[in-house]
Amino acid sequence: MCLQCTMTVSDSGGCVNKAFDAVDDGFHTIDLRTRREDGPQADRADRESRCGWGALRPAWLQRFRTAKWALFWLCWAGAIQGMVVNGFVNVVITTIEKRFGLRSMQTGVIAGGYDMASFLCLAPVTYLGGRTAASKPRWLGWGVLLMGVGSLLFAMPHFLVPQYKVAGEEEDDLCRVNRTLSSAPCSISGEGSWAVAVFVAAQLLHGAGATPLFTLGVTYIDENVSKKMSSVYLGVYYTMAVVGPALGYVVGGQMLQLYTDFLTVDSETLGITPVSSVWIGAWWVGFILSAVLCLVVAVPLLAFPYELPGADEIKASKVSEAHENATKSAAFTALRELPCAAVELFRNPTFMFLNLAGASEGMLISGFAAFLPKLIENQFGVSASQAALLLGVITVPAGGGGTFLGGWLVKRWRLACAGIIKLCVASTLLAAIFCFSFVLSCDDSPFSGVTVPYDSPSVPGGDGLLAQCNAACGCSDLAGVCGADGKAYGSPCHAGCTKAIRQGPVTLYTGCACIPRTITLPLYHDTESNTSAPYEAINTACASECPYLWLFVFLSFCVMLFTFVATMPALSATLRCVREEQRSFALGVQWILVRLLGTIPAPLLFGFLIDLACRLWSAGACRLYDNLYMSRYMLALALVGKLCSLLFFFFAWWFYRPPAAKNNNAVSPAADLVLHDKSNGTLSTIANGTLDRNNGYCNAALECSDHI
């Protein structure tokens, strides 16, 4: 008679015969299960694999221990980083130039401070944070908190200077015949040096805090989801990282509609509006907001364990696509082996050419992110807030949509490494074609004494802003006004105006000796008081008649779209062309090269060329640019950068060799997964493309499992 028994598999491994469980036969049942290691080390390991903070790891919090929740908080962290560094900072560049009397080269140093810190921190952060026992969420959470501290420091100069004194507000800014020149009341050249130091220090904290986000954050996602879903998860992550700058442009632009001292001063009492040339917006508010958001996001990030459930099965199911010359040695675990790890990566030609392509793309993205608002503002005659709003509107669909589209195409076409690089080549070529949008250039606005002469005779030996109509006025500061003749003047004093009239939110000037008397004076209508008044000059910028603004916006949208289509595939190709245990370190090396060769020198180069296009300086800042030279400089930088990217992506594809002589570069390699059947002693093979829903595993080529 055969004894029927039921064999079950315990949670800890091994088999237990259930037939003996309820029988008291005088014998002790032998438990063949592998005993779990007891003691404080086991308890500590179990505790650290749960969500929580230190000893506080409640049971209700464990439901959030999934890849989707990790992606959710990482997306917000990436969005805040983009909103602050690539949004708020770039939006306020022109504002802090005017507020603290800075040149574009100095603001270029400020913008480059972020990349300098990233360059210094990438190697130690990615190497130490990428080790097997390291907790990537802990690095990520503390990094976000550090970004918050940097944002607070960036806003600090606003509270360390006196209230902003508006040029053109006082009686001394009008024409007073034969007065003695005094020191310029709005001269702030002495403030610039210390302000630059504070801004750079804040950017260094931003860079150090953001270092783990796109290195350790990327590998944390890639390690905890299947390869098939990895590109989708990373596509969502990078899409939010691109949406961040768009939010920064929109929100930062709206903040610039507020007066910088709005807490203590009503801007309407000053007679200026956001379109006035002397307007300084509340550039600091966004950084206070971002500091609060950093605290909110850092707390849940610090709660995640170093590894999510199911990560071991995912690692075992992945098929390597590393370059065939990559060594099969063990992972580098000691700091003294860092040079060997770096040498192995440098011998990977595909990886190196992808780095060079990333550097050239990073140079363009970093440079144009910092100075494209200035280009739009000066080229097309719009305010700083309007320029920021325009960029925010096109960045959301172009940058975010392009990033997500690139990741989706990799998944939709199931591209392998070589196919991914081909996609990068195609999208970069299209972006290079649309870079000819920078050919569009507007005529310089008529500025008396600079681009057009005064109607009054010039003064021999004087500068361009002096003429006989204002020679005796003793003019000093520049507070641009628009004359009734359609010309811009350096200030009410330079227009020879002797009387100022406050009319609602603006200031009107009359008795202007430099403005022809023969013209018909326009009327300004105040809607609140329902009154009208004639004027010879007004403290707003002259309207631009350039018709190319919306065409330039559309072409810039196309450039941005195809640029970001290549972002996600390039990242996927980088992760696939190196060994799995090298991925964190490889991303660190890549970002070091991108920073060193691209994003660090980019703001300095862009700022230097923009300074060359300046036609009028005042109090350390440029007040008027040559539109033709500015557009040609930007065109040259864009074309050279895109052609270099195209060449490097092509070489990355040309030198790539798939592992194990697999030459199919169109789709991912297929593989069959051999599994143990539940019946004793038999093996079953799951064919390619099928899924066993009972055990939770599927073919490695499809890379899916029930717990994802």
C-alpha positions as CSV (number, residue, x, y, z in Angstrom):
1,M,0.0,0.0,0.0
2,C,1.4,3.3,-1.0
3,L,1.5,6.1,1.6
4,Q,0.0,9.2,0.1
5,C,1.6,12.4,1.3
6,T,1.6,16.0,0.3
7,M,4.9,17.8,-0.2
8,T,5.0,21.6,0.2
9,V,7.7,24.1,-0.2
10,S,8.2,26.4,2.8
11,D,8.9,30.0,2.7
12,S,12.5,29.5,3.8
13,G,13.3,26.7,1.4
14,G,13.2,22.9,1.7
15,C,10.4,20.3,1.8
16,V,8.1,19.4,4.7
17,N,5.9,16.3,4.7
18,K,2.5,17.4,5.7
19,A,1.4,13.7,6.2
20,F,3.2,13.6,9.5
21,D,2.2,17.0,10.9
22,A,-1.0,15.8,12.7
23,V,0.2,12.3,13.7
24,D,1.5,11.6,17.2
25,D,3.4,8.4,16.6
26,G,6.0,8.9,19.2
27,F,8.6,10.1,16.8
28,H,9.8,13.7,16.4
29,T,9.1,15.0,12.9
30,I,12.3,16.0,11.2
31,D,12.1,19.5,9.7
32,L,14.3,19.5,6.6
33,R,13.8,23.2,6.0
34,T,16.8,25.5,5.9
35,R,16.9,27.3,9.2
36,R,17.0,31.1,8.9
37,E,20.0,32.7,10.6
38,D,19.0,34.1,13.9
39,G,20.6,36.9,15.9
40,P,20.9,40.6,15.7
41,Q,22.4,40.7,12.2
42,A,19.4,38.8,10.7
43,D,17.0,41.1,12.5
44,R,18.8,44.1,11.3
45,A,18.9,42.9,7.7
46,D,15.1,42.2,7.8
47,R,14.5,45.6,9.3
48,E,16.5,47.4,6.7
49,S,14.7,45.7,3.9
50,R,11.5,47.4,5.0
51,C,10.3,51.0,4.4
52,G,10.9,53.4,7.2
53,W,13.3,55.7,9.0
54,G,15.8,54.1,11.4
55,A,13.9,52.1,14.0
56,L,10.6,53.5,12.8
57,R,9.3,51.0,10.2
58,P,5.5,50.7,10.6
59,A,3.6,47.9,8.8
60,W,1.2,50.2,7.0
61,L,4.2,51.8,5.2
62,Q,5.2,48.6,3.6
63,R,2.5,48.8,0.9
64,F,4.5,51.6,-0.7
65,R,7.6,49.4,-1.1
66,T,7.2,49.1,-4.9
67,A,9.0,50.3,-7.9
68,K,6.0,52.5,-8.9
69,W,6.1,54.5,-5.6
70,A,9.9,54.8,-5.9
71,L,9.4,56.2,-9.4
72,F,6.8,58.6,-8.1
73,W,9.0,60.3,-5.6
74,L,12.1,60.2,-7.8
75,C,10.0,61.9,-10.5
76,W,9.2,64.7,-8.1
77,A,12.8,65.0,-7.0
78,G,13.9,65.2,-10.6
79,A,11.2,67.8,-11.4
80,I,12.3,70.0,-8.5
81,Q,15.9,69.8,-9.6
82,G,15.0,70.8,-13.1
83,M,12.7,73.5,-11.9
84,V,15.4,75.1,-9.7
85,V,18.6,74.6,-11.7
86,N,17.3,74.8,-15.3
87,G,14.2,76.8,-14.6
88,F,14.4,79.4,-11.8
89,V,18.1,80.1,-12.2
90,N,17.9,80.6,-16.0
91,V,14.8,82.8,-15.7
92,V,16.3,85.2,-13.2
93,I,19.7,85.6,-15.1
94,T,18.8,88.9,-16.7
95,T,17.0,90.1,-13.5
96,I,20.0,89.6,-11.2
97,E,22.3,91.1,-13.8
98,K,20.3,94.3,-13.5
99,R,19.8,94.1,-9.8
100,F,23.5,93.4,-8.9
101,G,25.2,95.0,-11.9
102,L,26.7,91.7,-13.4
103,R,28.0,90.8,-16.8
104,S,27.0,87.8,-18.8
105,M,30.4,86.2,-18.1
106,Q,29.7,86.5,-14.3
107,T,26.2,85.0,-14.6
108,G,27.8,82.3,-16.8
109,V,30.0,81.5,-13.8
110,I,26.9,81.3,-11.6
111,A,25.2,79.0,-14.0
112,G,28.3,76.8,-14.3
113,G,28.6,76.4,-10.5
114,Y,26.1,73.6,-10.6
115,D,28.1,71.6,-13.0
116,M,31.4,72.3,-11.2
117,A,30.0,70.7,-8.0
118,S,28.6,67.8,-10.0
119,F,32.0,67.2,-11.6
120,L,33.7,67.0,-8.2
121,C,31.0,64.8,-6.6
122,L,30.2,62.4,-9.4
123,A,33.1,60.0,-8.9
124,P,32.8,59.5,-5.2
125,V,29.0,59.5,-5.1
126,T,28.5,57.1,-7.9
127,Y,31.3,54.8,-6.8
128,L,30.4,54.7,-3.1
129,G,26.6,54.8,-3.7
130,G,26.8,52.1,-6.4
131,R,28.4,49.5,-4.2
132,T,26.4,46.4,-3.3
133,A,25.8,47.2,0.3
134,A,25.1,50.9,-0.2
135,S,21.6,52.4,0.2
136,K,20.8,54.4,-2.9
137,P,17.6,55.9,-1.5
138,R,19.6,57.3,1.5
139,W,22.0,59.0,-0.9
140,L,19.1,60.4,-2.9
141,G,17.2,61.7,0.1
142,W,20.1,63.5,1.7
143,G,21.0,64.9,-1.8
144,V,17.5,66.4,-2.1
145,L,17.8,68.0,1.3
146,L,21.1,69.5,0.3
147,M,19.5,71.0,-2.8
148,G,16.9,72.7,-0.5
149,V,19.7,74.3,1.5
150,G,21.3,75.6,-1.7
151,S,17.9,77.2,-2.7
152,L,17.7,79.0,0.6
153,L,21.2,80.3,0.1
154,F,20.5,81.4,-3.5
155,A,17.6,83.6,-2.2
156,M,19.8,85.1,0.6
157,P,21.3,88.1,-1.4
158,H,17.8,89.6,-1.6
159,F,17.6,90.0,2.1
160,L,21.2,91.3,2.4
161,V,20.8,94.4,0.3
162,P,18.8,97.6,0.8
163,Q,15.5,98.1,-1.0
164,Y,15.9,98.6,-4.7
165,K,15.9,102.2,-5.7
166,V,14.2,102.6,-9.1
167,A,16.2,104.7,-11.6
168,G,14.1,107.5,-13.0
169,E,11.9,107.7,-9.9
170,E,13.5,110.7,-8.2
171,E,13.6,114.3,-9.3
172,D,17.4,114.0,-9.8
173,D,16.8,111.7,-12.7
174,L,15.2,114.5,-14.7
175,C,17.1,117.1,-16.7
176,R,18.4,119.8,-14.4
177,V,20.5,122.4,-16.2
178,N,24.0,122.9,-15.0
179,R,23.8,120.7,-11.9
180,T,26.9,119.0,-10.5
181,L,27.3,115.3,-11.2
182,S,27.2,113.1,-8.2
183,S,27.9,109.5,-7.7
184,A,25.3,107.4,-9.5
185,P,22.6,106.7,-7.0
186,C,21.8,103.4,-8.6
187,S,25.4,102.3,-9.1
188,I,25.7,98.8,-7.6
189,S,29.0,97.8,-9.0
190,G,30.4,97.2,-5.5
191,E,27.7,94.6,-4.8
192,G,28.4,92.4,-7.7
193,S,31.5,90.5,-6.4
194,W,30.0,89.3,-3.1
195,A,26.7,88.5,-4.7
196,V,28.4,86.3,-7.3
197,A,30.2,84.4,-4.5
198,V,26.9,83.7,-2.7
199,F,25.2,82.6,-5.9
200,V,28.1,80.3,-6.9
201,A,28.1,78.7,-3.4
202,A,24.4,78.1,-3.7
203,Q,24.9,76.5,-7.1
204,L,27.6,74.3,-5.7
205,L,25.1,73.0,-3.1
206,H,22.6,72.5,-5.9
207,G,25.1,70.5,-7.9
208,A,26.3,68.3,-5.0
209,G,22.7,67.6,-3.9
210,A,21.5,66.7,-7.4
211,T,24.4,64.4,-8.2
212,P,22.7,61.2,-7.1
213,L,19.5,61.8,-8.9
214,F,20.5,60.9,-12.5
215,T,23.2,58.4,-11.5
216,L,22.1,56.4,-8.5
217,G,18.4,57.2,-9.2
218,V,18.6,55.8,-12.7
219,T,20.4,52.6,-11.6
220,Y,18.0,52.2,-8.6
221,I,15.1,52.1,-11.1
222,D,16.9,49.9,-13.6
223,E,17.8,47.4,-10.9
224,N,14.3,47.0,-9.6
225,V,12.3,46.7,-12.9
226,S,12.7,44.4,-15.8
227,K,14.7,45.4,-18.9
228,K,11.6,45.6,-21.0
229,M,9.9,48.1,-18.6
230,S,13.2,49.9,-17.7
231,S,13.1,52.2,-20.7
232,V,9.4,53.1,-19.9
233,Y,10.2,53.8,-16.2
234,L,13.3,55.8,-17.1
235,G,11.3,57.6,-19.9
236,V,8.7,58.7,-17.3
237,Y,11.5,59.7,-14.9
238,Y,13.3,61.8,-17.5
239,T,10.1,63.3,-18.8
240,M,9.4,64.7,-15.3
241,A,13.0,65.9,-15.2
242,V,12.3,67.9,-18.4
243,V,8.9,69.1,-17.2
244,G,10.7,70.5,-14.2
245,P,12.5,73.3,-16.2
246,A,9.2,74.0,-17.9
247,L,7.5,74.5,-14.5
248,G,10.5,76.7,-13.5
249,Y,10.1,78.9,-16.6
250,V,6.4,79.3,-16.1
251,V,6.3,79.8,-12.3
252,G,9.5,81.8,-12.3
253,G,8.1,84.0,-15.1
254,Q,5.0,84.7,-13.0
255,M,7.1,85.5,-10.0
256,L,8.9,88.2,-12.1
257,Q,5.5,89.9,-12.5
258,L,5.7,90.7,-8.8
259,Y,8.0,93.6,-7.7
260,T,11.1,92.5,-5.9
261,D,10.2,94.3,-2.7
262,F,6.5,93.5,-2.9
263,L,6.3,92.7,0.8
264,T,7.2,96.2,1.8
265,V,6.6,98.4,-1.3
266,D,3.6,98.8,-3.6
267,S,4.9,99.0,-7.2
268,E,2.0,101.1,-8.3
269,T,3.2,103.9,-6.1
270,L,6.5,103.9,-8.0
271,G,4.9,104.4,-11.4
272,I,6.5,101.3,-13.0
273,T,5.2,98.1,-14.5
274,P,6.7,94.8,-15.5
275,V,7.4,96.1,-19.0
276,S,9.4,99.1,-17.7
277,S,13.1,98.8,-18.4
278,V,13.9,99.5,-14.7
279,W,11.5,96.8,-13.4
280,I,13.1,94.2,-11.1
281,G,10.9,91.2,-10.4
282,A,10.6,89.0,-7.3
283,W,13.4,86.6,-8.5
284,W,13.9,85.1,-5.1
285,V,10.4,83.7,-4.3
286,G,10.8,80.6,-6.4
287,F,13.9,79.5,-4.5
288,I,12.1,79.8,-1.1
289,L,9.3,77.6,-2.6
290,S,11.7,75.0,-3.9
291,A,13.4,74.7,-0.5
292,V,10.1,73.7,1.0
293,L,9.4,71.2,-1.7
294,C,12.8,69.6,-1.3
295,L,12.0,68.9,2.4
296,V,8.6,67.4,1.4
297,V,10.2,65.0,-1.2
298,A,13.3,64.0,0.8
299,V,11.4,62.5,3.7
300,P,9.7,59.7,1.7
301,L,12.8,59.0,-0.4
302,L,14.8,58.3,2.8
303,A,12.2,55.7,3.8
304,F,12.8,53.3,0.9
305,P,15.0,50.2,1.5
306,Y,18.3,49.7,-0.4
307,E,16.5,47.0,-2.6
308,L,12.9,46.5,-3.5
309,P,11.2,43.0,-3.4
310,G,12.0,40.9,-6.4
311,A,15.2,42.6,-7.4
312,D,17.2,39.4,-7.3
313,E,14.9,37.6,-9.7
314,I,15.1,40.6,-12.1
315,K,18.9,40.6,-12.1
316,A,19.0,36.9,-12.8
317,S,16.6,37.2,-15.8
318,K,18.4,40.0,-17.6
319,V,20.5,39.2,-20.7
320,S,23.8,41.2,-20.9
321,E,24.4,43.4,-24.0
322,A,27.7,44.7,-22.9
323,H,30.4,45.5,-25.5
324,E,32.0,42.2,-26.4
325,N,35.5,43.3,-25.1
326,A,34.2,44.0,-21.6
327,T,35.9,41.8,-19.1
328,K,34.1,39.1,-17.1
329,S,35.9,39.9,-13.9
330,A,34.0,40.5,-10.6
331,A,32.6,43.8,-9.7
332,F,35.0,46.4,-8.3
333,T,34.5,46.6,-4.6
334,A,37.6,48.3,-3.2
335,L,38.5,51.9,-3.7
336,R,42.0,51.0,-4.8
337,E,40.4,49.2,-7.8
338,L,38.8,52.4,-9.0
339,P,41.6,53.0,-11.7
340,C,41.1,49.6,-13.1
341,A,37.3,50.2,-13.3
342,A,37.9,53.5,-15.1
343,V,40.4,51.9,-17.5
344,E,37.9,49.2,-18.5
345,L,35.3,51.8,-19.3
346,F,37.7,54.0,-21.3
347,R,38.6,50.9,-23.5
348,N,34.9,50.7,-24.5
349,P,34.7,52.7,-27.7
350,T,30.9,52.8,-27.8
351,F,30.7,54.1,-24.3
352,M,33.4,56.8,-24.9
353,F,31.7,58.1,-28.1
354,L,28.4,58.2,-26.3
355,N,30.1,60.3,-23.7
356,L,31.4,62.7,-26.3
357,A,28.0,63.0,-27.9
358,G,26.5,63.7,-24.5
359,A,29.1,66.4,-23.9
360,S,28.3,68.3,-27.1
361,E,24.6,67.9,-26.4
362,G,25.1,69.0,-22.8
363,M,27.0,72.1,-24.0
364,L,24.1,73.2,-26.1
365,I,21.4,72.4,-23.6
366,S,23.2,74.1,-20.8
367,G,24.2,77.2,-22.8
368,F,20.8,77.8,-24.4
369,A,18.9,77.0,-21.2
370,A,20.8,79.8,-19.5
371,F,20.8,82.4,-22.2
372,L,17.9,81.6,-24.6
373,P,15.5,83.7,-22.4
374,K,17.9,86.6,-22.8
375,L,18.1,86.0,-26.6
376,I,14.3,86.1,-26.9
377,E,14.0,89.1,-24.6
378,N,16.4,91.3,-26.5
379,Q,15.9,89.9,-30.1
380,F,12.1,90.3,-30.1
381,G,11.5,93.0,-27.6
382,V,9.6,91.1,-24.9
383,S,9.8,91.3,-21.1
384,A,11.7,88.8,-19.0
385,S,8.5,87.3,-17.7
386,Q,7.0,86.9,-21.2
387,A,10.2,85.3,-22.5
388,A,10.2,82.8,-19.5
389,L,6.5,82.0,-20.2
390,L,7.2,81.3,-23.9
391,L,10.0,79.0,-23.1
392,G,7.9,77.2,-20.5
393,V,5.1,76.7,-22.9
394,I,7.3,75.1,-25.6
395,T,9.5,73.1,-23.1
396,V,6.6,71.1,-21.7
397,P,5.5,69.4,-25.0
398,A,8.8,69.5,-26.7
399,G,11.2,68.5,-23.9
400,G,8.8,66.3,-22.0
401,G,7.2,64.8,-25.0
402,G,10.5,64.2,-26.8
403,T,12.0,62.5,-23.8
404,F,9.0,60.2,-23.3
405,L,8.7,59.5,-27.1
406,G,12.4,58.4,-27.2
407,G,11.8,55.9,-24.4
408,W,8.6,54.7,-26.0
409,L,10.2,54.1,-29.4
410,V,12.9,52.0,-27.8
411,K,10.2,49.8,-26.2
412,R,7.8,49.8,-29.2
413,W,10.5,48.7,-31.7
414,R,12.3,46.5,-29.1
415,L,15.6,48.0,-30.1
416,A,18.9,46.5,-29.1
417,C,21.9,48.7,-28.4
418,A,23.0,49.3,-32.0
419,G,19.4,50.1,-33.1
420,I,19.1,52.6,-30.2
421,I,22.2,54.4,-31.3
422,K,20.8,54.6,-34.9
423,L,17.7,56.3,-33.5
424,C,20.0,58.8,-31.8
425,V,21.7,59.5,-35.1
426,A,18.4,60.1,-36.9
427,S,17.0,62.5,-34.3
428,T,20.2,64.5,-34.0
429,L,20.3,65.0,-37.7
430,L,16.7,66.4,-37.7
431,A,17.6,68.7,-34.8
432,A,20.7,70.0,-36.6
433,I,18.5,70.9,-39.6
434,F,16.1,73.0,-37.5
435,C,19.0,74.8,-35.8
436,F,18.9,77.2,-38.8
437,S,16.1,78.9,-36.9
438,F,18.8,81.1,-35.4
439,V,19.3,82.7,-38.8
440,L,16.2,84.7,-37.9
441,S,17.3,88.2,-36.7
442,C,15.4,91.4,-36.0
443,D,16.6,94.8,-36.7
444,D,18.1,96.7,-33.7
445,S,15.5,98.8,-32.0
446,P,16.0,102.5,-32.5
447,F,18.0,103.7,-29.5
448,S,19.0,107.4,-29.7
449,G,22.8,107.9,-29.6
450,V,23.6,104.2,-30.2
451,T,21.7,102.7,-33.1
452,V,20.2,106.0,-34.4
453,P,21.4,109.6,-34.0
454,Y,19.7,112.3,-32.0
455,D,17.7,114.8,-33.9
456,S,19.9,117.4,-32.0
457,P,23.5,117.9,-33.1
458,S,26.1,115.8,-31.3
459,V,28.6,117.1,-28.8
460,P,32.2,117.0,-30.0
461,G,34.3,114.7,-27.8
462,G,31.3,113.3,-25.9
463,D,30.0,109.8,-25.8
464,G,27.2,108.7,-28.0
465,L,24.4,109.4,-25.5
466,L,25.3,113.1,-25.3
467,A,23.9,115.7,-27.7
468,Q,23.3,119.4,-27.5
469,C,19.7,118.8,-26.2
470,N,20.9,117.1,-23.1
471,A,24.6,118.2,-22.7
472,A,23.8,120.5,-19.8
473,C,21.5,118.1,-17.9
474,G,24.2,116.2,-16.1
475,C,22.8,112.7,-16.9
476,S,24.3,109.7,-15.2
477,D,22.0,106.6,-14.7
478,L,20.3,104.7,-17.5
479,A,16.6,104.2,-16.9
480,G,15.3,103.6,-20.4
481,V,12.2,105.4,-21.7
482,C,10.3,105.3,-25.0
483,G,9.9,108.7,-26.7
484,A,6.8,109.8,-28.6
485,D,8.9,109.6,-31.7
486,G,9.3,105.8,-31.4
487,K,12.9,106.0,-30.3
488,A,14.3,104.7,-27.0
489,Y,16.3,107.0,-24.8
490,G,18.8,106.2,-22.1
491,S,16.8,107.9,-19.4
492,P,14.3,110.8,-18.9
493,C,17.4,112.9,-18.4
494,H,19.0,111.8,-21.7
495,A,15.7,112.7,-23.4
496,G,16.0,116.1,-21.9
497,C,12.7,115.8,-20.0
498,T,12.1,118.3,-17.2
499,K,8.7,117.2,-15.8
500,A,7.4,113.8,-14.6
501,I,3.7,112.9,-14.1
502,R,2.5,109.8,-12.3
503,Q,-0.4,108.3,-14.2
504,G,-1.6,105.1,-12.6
505,P,1.1,102.4,-12.8
506,V,3.3,104.3,-15.2
507,T,5.2,107.6,-15.3
508,L,4.8,110.1,-18.1
509,Y,7.4,112.8,-19.0
510,T,7.0,116.1,-20.7
511,G,9.2,119.1,-21.6
512,C,11.7,116.7,-23.4
513,A,14.1,118.8,-25.4
514,C,15.5,115.9,-27.4
515,I,12.1,114.8,-28.8
516,P,10.9,116.8,-31.9
517,R,8.1,119.2,-31.2
518,T,6.6,118.6,-34.6
519,I,5.2,115.2,-33.8
520,T,1.7,114.5,-32.6
521,L,1.8,113.5,-28.9
522,P,0.2,110.2,-28.0
523,L,-2.3,109.8,-25.2
524,Y,-2.0,107.4,-22.3
525,H,-5.3,106.2,-21.0
526,D,-5.6,105.0,-17.4
527,T,-8.4,102.5,-17.1
528,E,-8.7,102.8,-13.3
529,S,-9.2,106.5,-13.2
530,N,-10.7,106.7,-16.7
531,T,-8.4,109.6,-17.6
532,S,-6.0,110.3,-20.4
533,A,-2.9,112.4,-20.6
534,P,-0.5,113.3,-23.4
535,Y,3.2,112.5,-23.0
536,E,6.5,113.0,-24.8
537,A,8.1,110.0,-23.1
538,I,7.0,107.0,-21.0
539,N,8.9,104.7,-18.8
540,T,8.1,101.5,-20.7
541,A,10.0,99.8,-23.5
542,C,9.2,100.7,-27.1
543,A,7.1,98.1,-28.9
544,S,9.0,95.7,-31.2
545,E,7.8,95.4,-34.8
546,C,9.8,92.2,-35.5
547,P,7.4,89.7,-37.2
548,Y,9.6,86.5,-36.6
549,L,8.7,85.8,-32.9
550,W,6.2,83.0,-33.5
551,L,8.2,81.4,-36.3
552,F,11.2,81.3,-34.1
553,V,9.2,79.8,-31.3
554,F,7.9,77.0,-33.6
555,L,11.4,76.2,-35.0
556,S,12.8,76.2,-31.5
557,F,10.1,73.8,-30.5
558,C,11.3,71.4,-33.3
559,V,14.9,71.7,-32.3
560,M,14.0,70.9,-28.7
561,L,11.7,68.1,-29.6
562,F,14.3,66.1,-31.7
563,T,17.1,67.0,-29.2
564,F,15.2,65.3,-26.4
565,V,14.0,62.4,-28.5
566,A,17.7,61.3,-28.4
567,T,18.1,61.8,-24.6
568,M,16.4,58.6,-23.4
569,P,17.8,56.3,-26.1
570,A,21.3,57.6,-25.4
571,L,20.9,56.8,-21.8
572,S,19.6,53.3,-22.6
573,A,22.5,52.7,-24.9
574,T,24.9,53.7,-22.2
575,L,23.4,51.3,-19.7
576,R,23.4,48.4,-22.2
577,C,26.9,48.8,-23.5
578,V,28.6,48.3,-20.1
579,R,28.4,45.4,-17.6
580,E,25.6,45.6,-15.1
581,E,27.8,46.0,-12.0
582,Q,29.5,48.9,-13.7
583,R,26.4,50.9,-14.5
584,S,26.4,53.3,-11.6
585,F,30.1,54.0,-12.0
586,A,29.7,54.3,-15.8
587,L,27.0,56.9,-15.4
588,G,29.2,58.7,-13.0
589,V,32.1,58.7,-15.5
590,Q,29.8,59.8,-18.2
591,W,28.5,62.8,-16.2
592,I,32.0,63.8,-15.3
593,L,33.0,63.9,-19.0
594,V,29.7,65.7,-19.9
595,R,30.3,68.3,-17.2
596,L,34.0,68.7,-17.9
597,L,33.7,69.0,-21.7
598,G,30.2,70.3,-22.1
599,T,28.1,71.9,-19.3
600,I,30.9,73.6,-17.3
601,P,32.5,75.6,-20.2
602,A,29.1,76.2,-22.0
603,P,27.8,79.1,-19.9
604,L,31.2,80.8,-19.9
605,L,31.4,80.4,-23.7
606,F,27.9,81.6,-24.3
607,G,28.3,84.5,-21.8
608,F,31.5,85.6,-23.4
609,L,30.0,85.7,-26.9
610,I,26.9,87.5,-25.7
611,D,29.0,90.1,-24.0
612,L,30.8,90.6,-27.3
613,A,27.5,91.5,-28.8
614,C,26.8,94.3,-26.2
615,R,26.6,97.8,-27.6
616,L,25.8,99.8,-24.4
617,W,27.1,99.1,-20.8
618,S,25.9,100.7,-17.6
619,A,26.7,99.9,-13.9
620,G,28.4,96.7,-14.9
621,A,25.5,95.3,-16.9
622,C,24.7,95.4,-20.6
623,R,21.7,97.5,-21.5
624,L,21.6,97.0,-25.3
625,Y,22.8,94.2,-27.6
626,D,23.5,94.0,-31.3
627,N,20.8,91.6,-32.6
628,L,22.6,90.5,-35.7
629,Y,25.8,89.5,-33.9
630,M,23.9,87.8,-31.1
631,S,21.9,85.6,-33.6
632,R,25.0,84.7,-35.6
633,Y,27.0,83.7,-32.5
634,M,24.1,81.5,-31.4
635,L,23.8,79.9,-34.9
636,A,27.5,79.1,-35.0
637,L,27.4,77.4,-31.5
638,A,24.2,75.4,-32.4
639,L,25.5,74.1,-35.7
640,V,29.0,73.2,-34.4
641,G,27.5,71.4,-31.4
642,K,24.9,69.4,-33.4
643,L,27.4,68.4,-36.0
644,C,29.8,67.1,-33.3
645,S,26.9,65.2,-31.7
646,L,26.0,63.6,-35.0
647,L,29.5,62.5,-35.7
648,F,30.0,61.0,-32.2
649,F,26.7,59.1,-32.3
650,F,27.7,57.7,-35.7
651,F,31.1,56.5,-34.4
652,A,29.4,55.0,-31.3
653,W,27.3,52.8,-33.7
654,W,30.2,52.1,-36.0
655,F,32.5,50.7,-33.3
656,Y,29.8,48.8,-31.3
657,R,30.2,45.0,-31.2
658,P,27.4,43.0,-29.6
659,P,28.4,40.2,-27.2
660,A,28.7,36.6,-28.2
661,A,28.8,37.4,-31.9
662,K,25.1,38.5,-31.9
663,N,24.8,40.7,-34.9
664,N,21.1,41.3,-34.8
665,N,20.9,45.0,-33.8
666,A,17.3,45.6,-34.6
667,V,15.5,43.8,-31.7
668,S,16.5,42.4,-28.4
669,P,17.9,38.8,-28.5
670,A,15.5,36.0,-27.7
671,A,16.2,33.5,-25.1
672,D,14.4,30.5,-23.5
673,L,14.2,30.2,-19.8
674,V,14.6,26.7,-18.2
675,L,12.7,26.3,-15.0
676,H,11.9,23.5,-12.5
677,D,8.5,22.2,-12.7
678,K,6.5,21.7,-9.5
679,S,6.4,17.9,-10.1
680,N,9.2,16.0,-8.5
681,G,12.2,15.3,-10.7
682,T,11.0,16.8,-14.0
683,L,12.1,19.8,-15.9
684,S,10.0,22.0,-18.1
685,T,11.0,24.5,-20.7
686,I,9.0,27.7,-21.2
687,A,9.2,28.5,-24.9
688,N,10.0,32.0,-26.1
689,G,7.0,34.3,-25.8
690,T,5.0,32.4,-23.3
691,L,4.3,33.2,-19.6
692,D,3.8,30.8,-16.7
693,R,1.4,32.7,-14.5
694,N,1.7,30.1,-11.7
695,N,5.3,30.7,-10.8
696,G,5.5,34.4,-11.7
697,Y,8.3,34.2,-14.2
698,C,8.4,34.5,-18.0
699,N,10.9,34.4,-20.8
700,A,14.0,36.5,-20.2
701,A,13.6,38.1,-23.6
702,L,10.2,39.5,-22.6
703,E,11.4,40.3,-19.1
704,C,8.2,40.5,-17.1
705,S,7.2,39.0,-13.8
706,D,4.0,39.1,-11.8
707,H,5.5,41.3,-9.0
708,I,6.4,44.2,-11.4
